[in-house]
Amino acid sequence: MKKLQTGDQSFVKRMNKSIVFNSIKDKGPLSRTQISKITGLNKATVSTMVSELIEESFANEIESGQSSGGRRPVMLYFNNHAGYSIGIDLGVNYVLGVLTDLNGTIMEEVSRSLTSNKYTDVKNTLIFIIGSLITKAPDSPYGVIGIGIGVPGNVDHNEKILFAPNLEWKQIDLKADIQNDFHIPVKIQNEANCGAHGEHLYGAGKNSSNLIYISIGIGIGAGIIIQNNLYTGTSGISGEMGHFTIEANGRKCPCGNQGCWELYASENALLQYANKQSVLKGNENITLEELITEAKMGNQKVLQILHTLGEYIGIGLTNVINTFNPEMVIIGNRISQFSNWISNPINHVFRERLSQYHYENTDIKFSVLEKYSSTLGAASIAISDFYLSRLEKVQQPFK
Ligand SMILES: [Zn+2]
């Protein structure tokens, strides 16, 4: 047998360690014997890896559990307070930030509305929010391990913001700017991709390996999870479904196309319908919150425009379902607050336009993390990056 090279040995070791780590994190509390059974690794290897993980504060051992006599087994727990992560959802008109433990549990939350989309103004708001979250983080072995930021625009594989149409930003290196300020690793990702990741890990998509998350806010974006992995395309900018055409001769879109889905099915579209129909007399600048109140009170004009919005959402989703044959489509971001009123028209469009097979086999859900889908996804991307940096890249990395 070929003798293992030193490099190979360290690779195998890293891989074994990440297997032991993931079993404690995902299935713990477990005893060393149970870990050995689950992973197929021998007891000596498990013991070595466990000792290292305890020393590195990733695992704690507590004497507990049932014993058939003699010593009670020592159980290993994942230390979800070994460090904390920050997740940011940069909306077009707000910034929401959360501090989470390593399991994605929200510990603190800070938000601010944005009154200007000028880069320096937005950056200062981000710095303020991140700074306040850092001061709120409890003491821990690793402190704040990373900052994940979901942005409404195209982000390339180097995490540079290529284009954020609704913020009117081009070629912005937010990652470098925030990293220089805090000296903590920063991850930048498109907000819909963050939302997809968040819902897949912690929300409506927990048990689904093929899902499309549709973020409907001021615009429409999509995060695509294929076989449990985020699909980001050749350049990192997949998922611009808000800009596929649903009206051949429709209105001109700032993206250069015309008749784009988001012109008819987004939060902006809803507000335009509301103003055009004067759903509230004498109120030109109606807000989403006012529309929810009116819908609850049964304002017929508001119910009608929500019906129209639901139909347009349904038409776009028909294209998505025909393209991807996903197990599940999750509708997220601010429009999900209208689920009570848009579910029926969406379903009606599906019944009329989808094939029987797709109609019966595609689950349509609204996000369960609500406004936190993107922040939690962003925080978890920073956590994965932290685990990877601890072990470098291995075949079965820390998740
Ligand atoms: Zn467009």
Boltz pocket constraint, residues with backbone or C-beta under 6 A from the ligand:
constraints:
  - pocket:
      binder: B
      contacts: [[A, 242], [A, 243], [A, 253], [A, 254], [A, 255], [A, 256], [A, 257], [A, 258], [A, 260]]
      max_distance: 6.0
